[in-house]
Amino acid sequence: MHFQHGAFYYVYQGKWTRLSSDYLEAKQIYLGLDAPLSDGLSDLIDRFLSVRQLSDKPLAAKTFNTYSVCARRLKIAFEQFKPSDFKPSHFYQWIAAKKITTSMASQYRNVMIGAMQLAVEEGLIDRNPIKEVKNYISKSRDRYISDGEFLAIYARATPTLKAMMDIAVMTGQRIGDVIKIKLADLTDDGIFVIQQKTKARLCIAWNPELRQAVATARALHQCVRGMTLFHTREGKQFSYWTIRTLWNRATEAAGVEDAHMHDLRAKAATDAKKDGIDSKALLGHKSENVHLRYIRDKETPLVQSGKMVKR
């Protein structure tokens, strides 16, 4: 494993394959790749993560972290299993015993279906048993954070979180993408964004409020210069989990229940549409169906009553 141009690479027979810019993530991928071939389920899961990250479509950083957490728990649960021993009933029983939520069950299924498909390709099994496991579909979320709730959370947020909240609702971007905004992304035309999840590219035009929010963010920790708009006192980029912790503390202190950071994206879409702004373009969506999931009905419609039957 070699470090060059800000990232770690796996070098084999003169070919350089990028692993990650993060050392721990790169090491995890490398160790899984370099492990001897084994027919054990634990080693198979490690190989799957490594092979996936070295493929033409590697997982986004946040998804890779989620899959890594799932992988650790699956490896503990099924440590003694070989792929040929594993049955769909084992997965169902484990999900039920652990009382795992629908959204997390879907992530566990994704990891297992990928690992078992690799086992098929390696000739360890003839068919993928996880394909027989139902696809866990989460109920569409319809939570809308009202202006009052936003302001209540805002009042109890740290200066960093306040600036992120302002930029998130004005740009409609995911918190993960807001965290990654670089100083070089602040162009004359607006904020340049390449969305981490979809790789969509867009430039969000300046308005006076957005300029003020960015100026406030830049004023934080001025004594240290970092590459990103938001950075710690050491100049390093914030982690998603750090910001999530700040959000959870602020929502709890404000007494606002069932409020996720991702709900800010839905608020941005809903408010933008109400104000006559192209919310689909703002969020970087290509599909109308995907975009409609983010639009919330904020108000109960007032409808006219029918007529009484004449007597």
LUMPAMI-805618 format. One line per 3 residues: number of its first residue (from 1); their letters; for each residue x, y, z of N, C-alpha, C. Coordinates in steps of 0.05 Angstrom, whole numbers. Layout:
BEGIN
NUM	a	X,Y,Z,X,Y,Z,X,Y,Z ~ ...
END
This chain:
BEGIN
1	mhf	17,-24,0,0,0,0,18,25,0 ~ 13,43,-18,29,67,-21,12,92,-20 ~ 24,114,-9,11,139,-7,22,158,-28
4	qhg	3,170,-44,12,189,-64,-11,207,-72 ~ -5,233,-75,-25,252,-84,-50,253,-65 ~ -45,250,-39,-66,253,-20,-84,229,-16
7	afy	-75,205,-26,-92,181,-23,-74,156,-22 ~ -85,135,-11,-70,109,-9,-78,91,-33 ~ -58,78,-44,-61,61,-68,-51,33,-63
10	yvy	-65,14,-75,-55,-14,-76,-40,-18,-102 ~ -15,-26,-100,1,-29,-124,8,-58,-129 ~ 0,-68,-153,5,-96,-160,12,-97,-189
13	qgk	36,-108,-195,45,-112,-222,44,-85,-238 ~ 52,-64,-225,54,-38,-237,28,-23,-239 ~ 5,-35,-231,-21,-22,-232,-27,-10,-205
16	wtr	-34,16,-205,-41,31,-181,-71,33,-179 ~ -82,21,-157,-111,22,-153,-117,38,-127 ~ -132,59,-130,-138,77,-108,-155,63,-87
19	lss	-147,65,-61,-163,53,-40,-180,74,-26 ~ -167,94,-14,-181,116,0,-162,137,8 ~ -172,161,14,-155,182,24,-153,180,55
22	dyl	-170,164,67,-170,159,96,-154,134,102 ~ -134,136,120,-116,114,124,-130,89,135 ~ -147,93,155,-161,70,167,-179,56,148
25	eak	-193,71,131,-210,59,111,-193,44,90 ~ -171,57,81,-153,45,62,-141,19,73 ~ -133,19,99,-122,-4,111,-142,-27,113
28	qiy	-167,-20,119,-188,-40,121,-193,-54,93 ~ -193,-37,72,-197,-48,45,-173,-66,38 ~ -149,-56,44,-124,-71,37,-123,-97,52
31	lgl	-129,-98,77,-127,-122,93,-147,-143,82 ~ -171,-134,75,-190,-152,64,-181,-163,37 ~ -168,-147,21,-158,-155,-5,-135,-174,-3
34	dap	-118,-170,17,-93,-185,20,-97,-211,35 ~ -121,-215,47,-126,-238,63,-126,-263,46 ~ -116,-286,57,-117,-311,42,-146,-320,37
37	lsd	-151,-332,14,-178,-341,7,-187,-362,28 ~ -211,-357,38,-222,-375,59,-252,-380,52 ~ -262,-403,60,-290,-409,56,-307,-401,79
40	gls	-296,-388,99,-311,-378,122,-327,-354,115 ~ -350,-351,128,-368,-328,122,-355,-301,130 ~ -341,-301,152,-328,-276,161,-308,-265,141
43	dli	-291,-283,132,-271,-274,112,-284,-267,86 ~ -306,-280,79,-320,-274,54,-332,-246,55 ~ -342,-238,78,-353,-211,81,-331,-190,78
46	drf	-308,-195,90,-285,-177,87,-277,-174,58 ~ -276,-197,43,-268,-196,15,-289,-181,-1 ~ -314,-184,5,-335,-170,-10,-331,-139,-8
49	lsv	-326,-129,17,-322,-100,20,-298,-91,4 ~ -276,-106,5,-252,-98,-9,-256,-98,-40 ~ -268,-120,-49,-273,-122,-78,-292,-100,-88
52	rql	-312,-94,-72,-331,-73,-79,-318,-46,-81 ~ -300,-40,-62,-287,-14,-62,-266,-11,-85 ~ -257,-33,-95,-238,-33,-117,-252,-36,-145
55	sdk	-278,-37,-144,-293,-41,-169,-297,-14,-183 ~ -311,-14,-206,-316,10,-221,-336,28,-207 ~ -352,16,-188,-372,31,-174,-368,27,-144
58	pla	-348,39,-132,-343,37,-103,-365,50,-87 ~ -368,42,-63,-388,54,-45,-380,82,-37 ~ -399,99,-33,-393,126,-22,-383,122,6
61	akt	-368,142,16,-355,139,42,-375,133,65 ~ -398,147,65,-418,143,86,-430,115,84 ~ -436,106,59,-447,79,55,-427,58,63
64	fnt	-401,63,57,-381,44,64,-378,41,94 ~ -380,63,108,-379,62,138,-403,47,149 ~ -427,51,137,-450,36,146,-447,7,141
67	ysv	-438,0,117,-433,-28,110,-412,-41,128 ~ -392,-25,136,-371,-36,153,-382,-43,181 ~ -400,-26,191,-413,-31,217,-430,-56,215
70	car	-445,-58,193,-462,-82,189,-444,-107,187 ~ -422,-105,173,-404,-128,169,-393,-138,195 ~ -385,-119,213,-374,-128,239,-394,-144,255
73	rlk	-419,-135,255,-440,-148,270,-448,-175,257 ~ -448,-176,231,-455,-201,217,-433,-222,222 ~ -408,-213,222,-386,-231,227,-386,-243,255
76	iaf	-394,-227,274,-397,-237,302,-420,-257,304 ~ -442,-250,291,-466,-267,293,-463,-294,279 ~ -449,-294,257,-446,-318,241,-417,-327,237
79	eqf	-402,-324,259,-374,-329,258,-368,-358,251 ~ -384,-377,260,-379,-405,256,-391,-416,229 ~ -404,-398,214,-417,-407,189,-398,-407,165
82	kps	-404,-425,147,-392,-424,120,-415,-416,101 ~ -409,-404,78,-431,-396,60,-450,-419,54 ~ -439,-443,51,-457,-466,45,-476,-473,68
85	dfk	-469,-464,92,-486,-470,115,-509,-450,118 ~ -506,-427,106,-525,-405,111,-551,-408,96 ~ -573,-404,110,-600,-406,98,-615,-380,104
88	psh	-635,-374,87,-651,-350,92,-663,-349,120 ~ -671,-372,130,-683,-373,157,-664,-363,179 ~ -638,-367,175,-618,-358,194,-619,-327,195
91	fyq	-621,-315,172,-622,-286,171,-647,-275,184 ~ -670,-287,177,-695,-278,189,-695,-280,219 ~ -685,-302,229,-685,-307,258,-667,-287,272
94	wia	-644,-281,260,-626,-262,273,-638,-234,273 ~ -650,-225,251,-662,-199,249,-684,-196,271 ~ -700,-217,274,-722,-217,293,-712,-217,322
97	akk	-691,-233,327,-681,-235,354,-668,-209,364 ~ -655,-195,345,-642,-170,352,-660,-146,350 ~ -685,-150,341,-705,-129,338,-693,-106,321
100	itt	-682,-113,299,-669,-94,281,-690,-79,265 ~ -687,-53,262,-706,-37,248,-706,-44,218 ~ -727,-36,204,-730,-42,176,-707,-30,160
103	sma	-700,-5,165,-679,8,150,-652,-5,153 ~ -646,-13,178,-620,-27,183,-621,-56,172 ~ -644,-69,173,-647,-96,162,-640,-95,132
106	sqy	-649,-74,119,-643,-71,90,-613,-69,85 ~ -599,-54,103,-570,-52,100,-556,-78,105 ~ -565,-93,125,-553,-120,130,-558,-138,106
109	rnv	-581,-136,95,-588,-153,71,-569,-146,48 ~ -565,-120,44,-547,-111,22,-519,-122,25 ~ -509,-122,50,-482,-133,54,-481,-163,49
112	mig	-501,-177,59,-502,-206,56,-507,-215,27 ~ -524,-201,13,-529,-208,-15,-504,-204,-32 ~ -489,-183,-26,-464,-178,-40,-443,-198,-34
115	amq	-440,-206,-8,-421,-225,1,-427,-253,-11 ~ -453,-260,-11,-460,-287,-21,-458,-288,-52 ~ -462,-265,-65,-458,-265,-94,-428,-269,-101
118	lav	-411,-258,-84,-382,-263,-87,-376,-292,-83 ~ -389,-305,-64,-385,-334,-59,-393,-350,-83 ~ -415,-341,-97,-423,-355,-121,-401,-353,-143
121	eeg	-391,-328,-146,-370,-323,-166,-344,-339,-160 ~ -339,-343,-134,-315,-358,-126,-319,-388,-126 ~ -343,-397,-131,-349,-425,-133,-354,-439,-106
124	lid	-358,-422,-85,-362,-434,-58,-390,-444,-55 ~ -410,-432,-69,-438,-441,-68,-449,-438,-97 ~ -471,-451,-102,-483,-452,-129,-503,-430,-133
127	rnp	-516,-420,-111,-536,-400,-114,-535,-381,-90 ~ -546,-358,-93,-545,-337,-72,-570,-340,-55 ~ -568,-350,-31,-592,-354,-14,-605,-329,-5
130	ike	-590,-306,-4,-602,-281,6,-621,-269,-14 ~ -620,-278,-39,-639,-268,-59,-667,-277,-52 ~ -669,-298,-35,-696,-307,-26,-706,-291,-2
133	vkn	-689,-275,10,-697,-258,33,-712,-234,22 ~ -734,-227,34,-750,-205,24,-734,-179,26 ~ -741,-161,8,-728,-134,9,-742,-117,29
136	yis	-728,-108,49,-740,-92,71,-743,-63,60 ~ -768,-55,59,-774,-28,48,-784,-10,71 ~ -770,11,77,-777,29,98,-801,47,89
139	ksr	-817,53,108,-840,71,103,-829,99,96 ~ -840,111,75,-831,137,66,-835,157,89 ~ -814,173,94,-815,192,116,-829,218,106
142	dry	-848,228,122,-862,252,115,-859,274,135 ~ -837,273,151,-833,293,172,-824,320,159 ~ -838,341,168,-831,368,159,-823,384,184
145	isd	-800,396,184,-791,413,206,-802,441,202 ~ -820,449,219,-832,476,215,-811,498,221 ~ -817,522,214,-799,544,219,-795,547,249
148	gef	-817,543,265,-815,546,294,-796,525,306 ~ -798,500,296,-781,479,305,-752,484,297 ~ -748,494,272,-721,500,263,-709,521,281
151	lai	-724,542,287,-713,564,304,-707,554,332 ~ -724,536,342,-719,525,369,-693,509,371 ~ -689,493,350,-664,477,348,-640,496,345
154	yar	-644,516,327,-623,535,320,-614,550,345 ~ -633,557,363,-626,572,387,-608,557,406 ~ -609,530,404,-593,513,422,-570,500,408
157	atp	-565,508,383,-543,496,368,-517,511,373 ~ -495,497,367,-469,510,369,-466,529,344 ~ -447,547,345,-443,565,322,-438,549,296
160	tlk	-423,528,297,-418,512,273,-443,499,263 ~ -459,488,280,-484,475,272,-503,496,261 ~ -504,519,273,-522,541,263,-515,548,234
163	amm	-489,551,228,-481,558,201,-488,536,182 ~ -484,511,190,-490,488,173,-520,486,168 ~ -536,491,188,-566,491,185,-575,512,165
166	dia	-563,536,167,-570,557,148,-564,550,120 ~ -539,540,116,-531,533,89,-546,509,78 ~ -552,490,95,-567,466,87,-595,473,77
169	vmt	-609,490,91,-637,497,83,-637,516,58 ~ -616,531,54,-615,548,31,-605,534,6 ~ -588,514,9,-577,500,-14,-591,474,-20
172	gqr	-605,463,0,-619,437,-4,-600,413,-5 ~ -575,417,3,-556,395,1,-556,378,26 ~ -547,353,23,-544,336,46,-523,346,65
175	igd	-526,341,90,-506,351,110,-478,341,103 ~ -477,316,94,-450,305,86,-437,322,64 ~ -453,332,45,-442,349,24,-436,377,34
178	vik	-452,387,53,-446,413,65,-419,412,80 ~ -415,390,95,-390,387,110,-366,388,91 ~ -369,377,67,-347,374,48,-342,399,30
181	ikl	-358,420,34,-353,443,17,-325,454,21 ~ -310,457,0,-283,467,1,-283,497,-4 ~ -263,511,5,-260,539,0,-258,544,-30
184	adl	-246,525,-44,-243,527,-73,-270,524,-88 ~ -290,513,-74,-317,510,-85,-333,536,-84 ~ -323,556,-71,-337,582,-69,-329,599,-92
187	tdd	-344,596,-114,-337,610,-139,-351,637,-141 ~ -344,652,-163,-357,678,-167,-387,674,-172 ~ -395,652,-184,-423,647,-191,-439,636,-168
190	gif	-426,621,-150,-440,609,-128,-424,586,-116 ~ -438,568,-102,-424,545,-89,-425,521,-108 ~ -402,512,-116,-400,489,-133,-402,463,-117
193	viq	-419,444,-125,-423,420,-110,-422,396,-128 ~ -408,375,-120,-411,348,-132,-422,330,-110 ~ -447,322,-113,-460,307,-92,-447,280,-88
196	qkt	-440,274,-64,-426,249,-58,-442,224,-65 ~ -468,225,-61,-485,201,-65,-490,196,-95 ~ -497,217,-109,-506,213,-137,-485,223,-157
199	kar	-465,237,-148,-444,250,-165,-456,272,-183 ~ -480,281,-176,-492,303,-191,-476,328,-187 ~ -473,344,-208,-457,369,-207,-476,393,-210
202	lci	-473,412,-192,-489,436,-194,-475,460,-181 ~ -483,484,-189,-473,508,-177,-496,524,-167 ~ -497,529,-141,-519,542,-127,-512,572,-126
205	awn	-529,587,-140,-523,616,-143,-525,631,-117 ~ -509,652,-115,-509,668,-91,-534,684,-88 ~ -542,689,-63,-561,710,-57,-551,723,-31
208	pel	-561,745,-23,-549,759,1,-549,741,26 ~ -570,726,30,-571,709,54,-550,686,53 ~ -547,674,30,-527,653,27,-499,664,31
211	rqa	-493,687,20,-467,700,23,-462,705,53 ~ -482,714,67,-479,720,96,-474,695,112 ~ -488,673,105,-484,647,119,-456,637,114
214	vat	-446,639,90,-419,630,84,-398,647,98 ~ -403,673,99,-385,692,113,-384,685,143 ~ -407,678,154,-408,670,183,-392,644,187
217	ara	-395,625,168,-380,600,171,-350,605,168 ~ -342,622,150,-313,628,147,-301,642,171 ~ -318,656,186,-308,671,209,-302,652,233
220	lhq	-313,627,232,-308,608,253,-279,598,252 ~ -265,597,274,-238,587,276,-219,601,255 ~ -221,627,254,-204,641,234,-174,639,240
223	cvr	-168,631,264,-139,629,271,-126,605,257 ~ -143,587,248,-132,563,233,-145,562,206 ~ -130,557,186,-140,556,158,-142,526,150
226	gmt	-165,518,141,-168,491,131,-176,492,102 ~ -177,469,89,-184,467,61,-214,469,57 ~ -229,462,78,-258,462,76,-270,486,90
229	lfh	-295,493,82,-308,516,94,-312,512,124 ~ -321,488,131,-324,480,159,-300,462,168 ~ -287,470,189,-265,454,198,-261,458,228
232	tre	-247,439,240,-243,440,269,-221,461,276 ~ -216,464,301,-194,482,310,-167,473,300 ~ -165,448,293,-140,437,282,-139,439,252
235	gkq	-160,450,240,-160,453,211,-170,429,196 ~ -180,408,210,-189,384,197,-219,385,191 ~ -227,371,171,-256,370,164,-272,355,186
238	fsy	-296,366,192,-313,353,211,-322,326,201 ~ -326,307,219,-338,281,211,-369,284,212 ~ -382,268,197,-412,268,197,-422,262,225
241	wti	-410,243,239,-419,235,265,-416,256,286 ~ -396,273,283,-393,296,302,-416,315,299 ~ -422,322,274,-445,340,269,-471,328,277
244	rtl	-474,302,273,-499,289,281,-502,290,311 ~ -480,287,326,-481,289,355,-490,317,363 ~ -479,337,351,-487,365,357,-516,369,351
247	wnr	-526,358,329,-554,360,322,-572,346,343 ~ -564,322,351,-581,308,370,-582,322,397 ~ -560,334,405,-560,350,430,-578,374,428
250	ate	-577,388,405,-593,412,401,-623,405,400 ~ -631,384,386,-659,376,384,-670,368,411 ~ -653,353,426,-662,344,453,-666,369,471
253	aag	-647,387,470,-649,411,487,-673,428,479 ~ -680,428,454,-702,444,444,-729,430,448 ~ -728,404,455,-753,389,459,-767,383,432
256	ved	-752,382,410,-764,376,384,-759,346,379 ~ -780,332,376,-779,303,374,-779,294,344 ~ -767,271,340,-767,258,313,-758,277,291
259	ahm	-736,291,296,-724,309,277,-697,299,269 ~ -694,291,244,-669,281,233,-655,304,218 ~ -628,303,216,-614,323,201,-623,322,171
262	hdl	-628,298,161,-636,296,133,-663,309,127 ~ -679,314,149,-704,328,145,-700,357,136 ~ -676,368,140,-670,395,130,-671,396,100
265	rak	-664,374,87,-665,372,58,-694,373,48 ~ -711,359,62,-739,359,55,-751,387,60 ~ -743,400,81,-752,427,87,-743,446,65
268	aat	-719,443,56,-708,461,35,-724,457,10 ~ -730,432,3,-746,427,-22,-774,438,-20 ~ -787,433,3,-814,442,7,-816,472,6
271	dak	-799,485,21,-799,515,23,-793,528,-4 ~ -773,515,-18,-765,526,-44,-788,525,-64 ~ -802,502,-65,-825,498,-83,-847,519,-77
274	kdg	-852,523,-51,-872,543,-44,-865,571,-53 ~ -839,577,-53,-829,603,-60,-825,606,-91 ~ -833,585,-106,-831,587,-135,-803,580,-146
277	ids	-786,568,-129,-759,561,-138,-760,532,-148 ~ -743,526,-168,-742,499,-179,-729,481,-159 ~ -745,469,-142,-734,452,-120,-720,427,-130
280	kal	-730,416,-153,-717,392,-164,-689,398,-173 ~ -685,421,-186,-658,429,-194,-640,435,-170 ~ -652,448,-150,-637,455,-126,-626,430,-112
283	lgh	-641,409,-110,-632,385,-96,-616,367,-114 ~ -615,373,-140,-598,357,-159,-611,331,-167 ~ -638,330,-166,-652,306,-174,-657,305,-204
286	kse	-656,281,-215,-663,277,-243,-690,264,-246 ~ -698,249,-226,-724,235,-227,-745,251,-211 ~ -768,254,-224,-790,268,-210,-800,252,-187
289	nvh	-802,225,-190,-811,208,-169,-794,210,-144 ~ -767,210,-148,-749,212,-126,-752,239,-112 ~ -755,260,-129,-758,287,-117,-783,290,-101
292	lry	-805,278,-110,-830,282,-95,-829,270,-67 ~ -810,252,-62,-808,241,-35,-799,262,-15 ~ -788,284,-25,-777,305,-7,-797,328,-3
295	ird	-818,328,-19,-838,350,-16,-858,342,5 ~ -862,360,24,-880,356,46,-904,375,44 ~ -928,364,50,-951,381,52,-952,394,79
298	ket	-946,420,81,-943,433,107,-970,441,118 ~ -989,446,101,-1014,457,111,-1037,438,105 ~ -1057,437,123,-1081,421,119,-1099,437,100
301	plv	-1107,426,77,-1123,441,58,-1151,447,69 ~ -1161,470,63,-1188,478,71,-1207,471,47 ~ -1225,453,52,-1243,444,30,-1272,452,37
304	qsg	-1288,455,15,-1315,463,19,-1332,439,25 ~ -1352,443,43,-1370,421,50,-1391,418,29 ~ -1404,394,29,-1426,389,10,-1452,402,20
307	kmv	-1473,398,4,-1499,410,11,-1516,390,26 ~ -1533,400,43,-1552,383,58,-1574,374,39 ~ -1583,350,44,-1606,339,28,-1631,356,33
310	kr	-1643,365,12,-1667,382,15,-1690,366,28 ~ -1704,379,46,-1727,366,60,-1753,378,50
END
